[in-house]
Amino acid sequence: MNKDRHIKKESILKALEKSLGVVTVACKSSDVPRSTYYKWLNEDEEFAKAVKDIENIALDFGESQLHKQIGDGNTSATIFFLKTKGKKRGYVERNELDLTSGDEPIKINVNIKGVEY
């Protein structure tokens, strides 16, 4: 690999880590065009793995901040956590749809590949 390209890749990876994975910020600070970043991402498995690792670090950071807010008694953070992570325990909002039409039956037509049912 070209030494300059290797240095640029290292530069953008450091910038991605610093920006918590924000590509635009990392590209600007490392002077790498976004098109080049995405080319490397698609063509270089090692680079793509490093980017994925940085994305996971950013996600871990976000989760740690959420847990901190929950610990501080933030009701919204607690509700968000339960709605996203507590679904299996019943912490989920359900939308209800009332399909009643008085005493009349409801007819629903379905068209699958041109055939009416």
N, C-alpha and C positions, 0 to 999 in steps of 0.2 A: 504494500500500500504506500502511496505517496506520503512522505513525511509531513508535508504541509496539511494534507487532508486529515491525517491522523491527529495532528495538533488541533485542527478546527473541530474535529469530532469530540476530542477531549474537552475543548473549550465549551462547546454547546452542552455537553453532558453536565459539566460543572454549573453552567448557567441554568439548566433545567432543574437541577437539584436546588439551587438557590431560589428559583422562582416557584418551587413546588409544582413543577411540571407545566407551567404556562409557556406554551411554545412561542408565541409572539414575543414575549419578553425575553426569552432565552435567545431567540434568533437575533433580536435587535442588539442585545448586550454582547453577543459573540460575533456579530457582523457576518452571520450566515443567512443567506436567503431561505425563506420558508420552503421554496421549491427544492432546494438542495437538502434541507432537513428531511423532507418527506421522501426524497429519492434515496437517501441513506437509510431511512427507516424501512423502506420496501426492499432494498437490495442487500443490506448488511445485517445478517442475523445477530451478530454479536452486538452491534449498535442497537438494534431493536430490543434485544434482551436487556441491555443497560437502561434504555428508555422505560421499558415495562417495570424494571426494578424501581426506578425513580417514581413512576406513577403509584406504585404500591407504597412507597415511603410517604408520598403526599397523602394518600388515602389513610394510612395509619395515623398521620399527624391530624387529619381532619377528625378521625374517630376519637383520638385522644382529647381534642378540644371539645367535642360533644360530651364525652364522659366528664370532663372538667366542669362543663356547664351544668350537667345533671347533678354533679356533686355540690355545686354552688346553689342548688335549689331552683334552677331555671325550669319552670313548668313547661314552656314550649319545647325545650330540648328533650325533656322527659317524654312528652307526648310523641314527639317525632321519633324518638328511639323505639318506643313501644309500638307505634304504627308500622315501623319498618322491620324491626327485629323481633317483635313479639306477636307476629301474625298467627303463628301456630298455637299461641295461648289465647287467642280470641281478641287481641288488640288490633282490630281492623275496622275501618269504616266501610259500611255497606251502603250502596245506593239501592233504594227500593223503587220499583216501578209499579204503579197501580194500573193494571190493565182492565179494570172493570168498566163496563159501559151500561150501568143500570142492570136491567134484567136480560138484556140482549146478549147472545153469544158473540164472541169476538172471532172474526175470521182473519187469519193471517195467510197471505199468499207468499210463497217462496218460489223463486225462479233459479234453478240450478242448471247452468249450461243450456239455457233456452227452453227448459222443460218446467212448466208450471206445476206446483204441488199445492 
